Structures are given as C-alpha cells and as structure tokens.
Amino acid sequence: MDLFFRILKFGLTGLLGMAIDFSATWLCKEKLKINKYVSNAIGFTLAVTNNYLINRIWTFQSTNVHWVTEFTKFLVVSLFGLGLNTAIIYFFHQRKNGVNFYVAKFFAIILVFIWNFLANILFTFK
C-alpha cells in the first residue's frame, strides 16, 4: 500500500511539475520566441527543481543530510529524463506527418514519468 501512495504522491507532484513545465515551455516558445527545444529544457528544469523539493519532503520523506548528493542524483536522473523527453518529442514531432509538438510532449511526459519514478525510488531516495 505504501508503494501505491508513493506513486500517487509522485504523480500529483508530477502534475504540478507538468503544469510548470508546460506553462514555462509555452511562455518561452510562444511569447519569448525561444527555440522550442531550448524552451522545453527551460520548462523541464523549472519543473525538476520544484519536483525535487516536493518529492524529498512529501513523497519520499527523505531525511538524508547529504541533500547536495541527493539533489545531484535527482538531477542526473532528471537530465537523463530530459534527454529521453527531447528524443521522444523529436521522434514524434519531426518525422514526416509528425504529431503536434504539444501532443508529442504529452507522450514524452508519460514515458519519462515511469523512468523517473523507478530511477528515483531505486537510486535517488533508496
């Protein structure tokens, strides 16, 4: 049952992160006219920072005094996730008859969610 609630908390935190990610990506891409992949990285980075803080306190109740090391692990997991996120968006959006950028981004978020949860429970917050 504890695993179920961790997944639920991780998911709720991820939804907030997704809102931050999409909002920042949209603002940077559409209003500030920043390259869509750079905008994606900015949105993702803001969401990762938010997600680390909430997951550390709420989802995993970490008391690790070496929070810099823990954040570094979280960042490494997230950067791998960013690479995966960007590759998925590129694959689905750039190919001939590719899907809308934001639809591709939505698919990427779902797949990266699975990666992030498993990597964080087994590596970052173990």
C-alpha positions in Angstrom: 0.0 0.0 0.0 2.9 2.3 0.8 4.1 2.0 -2.8 0.7 2.9 -4.1 0.7 6.1 -2.1 4.2 6.9 -3.2 3.2 6.5 -6.8 0.1 8.7 -6.2 2.2 11.4 -4.5 4.8 11.2 -7.2 2.1 11.5 -9.8 0.5 14.5 -8.1 3.9 16.2 -7.8 4.4 15.4 -11.4 1.1 17.0 -12.4 2.2 20.2 -10.7 5.6 19.8 -12.4 3.8 19.2 -15.7 1.8 22.5 -15.3 5.0 24.3 -14.5 6.8 22.6 -17.5 4.0 23.3 -20.0 3.5 26.9 -18.8 7.2 27.8 -19.0 7.6 26.0 -22.3 4.6 27.8 -23.8 5.8 31.2 -22.4 9.3 30.7 -23.7 8.3 29.2 -27.1 5.2 31.3 -28.0 5.8 34.6 -26.3 9.5 34.9 -25.9 10.2 33.2 -29.3 12.9 31.0 -27.9 13.8 27.8 -29.8 11.2 25.0 -29.0 13.9 22.6 -27.7 15.5 25.3 -25.5 12.1 26.2 -24.3 11.4 22.6 -23.5 14.7 22.4 -21.5 13.8 25.6 -19.5 10.3 24.3 -18.7 11.7 20.9 -17.7 14.4 22.4 -15.5 11.9 24.6 -13.6 9.7 21.5 -13.1 12.6 19.4 -11.9 13.6 21.8 -9.2 10.1 22.0 -7.9 9.6 18.3 -8.1 12.8 17.5 -6.1 11.8 19.7 -3.3 8.3 18.3 -3.0 9.4 14.7 -3.6 12.1 15.0 -1.0 9.7 16.3 1.7 6.4 14.7 0.8 6.7 11.7 -1.4 9.9 10.0 -0.1 10.2 11.8 3.3 13.9 12.0 2.9 16.0 12.9 5.9 19.3 12.5 4.1 21.6 15.2 5.5 23.6 14.9 2.3 21.0 16.8 0.3 23.5 18.1 -2.2 24.4 14.5 -3.2 20.7 13.5 -3.2 19.8 16.5 -5.4 22.8 15.7 -7.7 21.4 12.1 -8.1 17.9 13.6 -8.7 19.4 15.9 -11.3 21.2 13.1 -13.1 18.0 11.1 -13.2 16.2 14.1 -14.5 18.8 15.0 -17.1 18.6 11.5 -18.5 14.8 12.0 -18.4 15.3 15.3 -20.3 17.3 13.6 -23.0 14.6 10.9 -23.2 11.9 13.6 -23.2 13.6 15.5 -26.0 14.3 12.4 -28.1 10.7 11.3 -27.8 9.4 14.8 -28.8 11.8 14.9 -31.7 10.9 11.4 -32.9 7.1 12.0 -32.8 7.1 15.7 -34.0 9.9 16.0 -36.6 9.2 13.0 -38.7 7.0 13.3 -41.9 3.4 13.8 -40.8 4.6 14.1 -37.2 2.2 14.9 -34.4 1.7 18.3 -32.9 4.6 19.4 -30.7 2.5 19.5 -27.6 0.9 16.1 -28.2 4.4 14.7 -28.6 5.4 16.4 -25.4 2.5 14.9 -23.6 3.6 11.4 -24.7 7.1 12.1 -23.6 5.9 13.2 -20.1 4.1 9.9 -19.6 7.1 7.8 -20.6 9.6 9.9 -18.6 7.3 9.7 -15.6 7.8 5.9 -15.5 11.5 6.3 -15.9 11.8 9.0 -13.2 9.7 7.1 -10.6 11.7 3.9 -11.0 15.1 5.6 -11.1 14.3 7.8 -8.1 12.9 5.1 -5.8 15.7 2.7 -6.7 18.6 5.2 -6.9 18.0 8.7 -5.5 15.8 8.1 -2.5 16.6 4.4 -1.7 
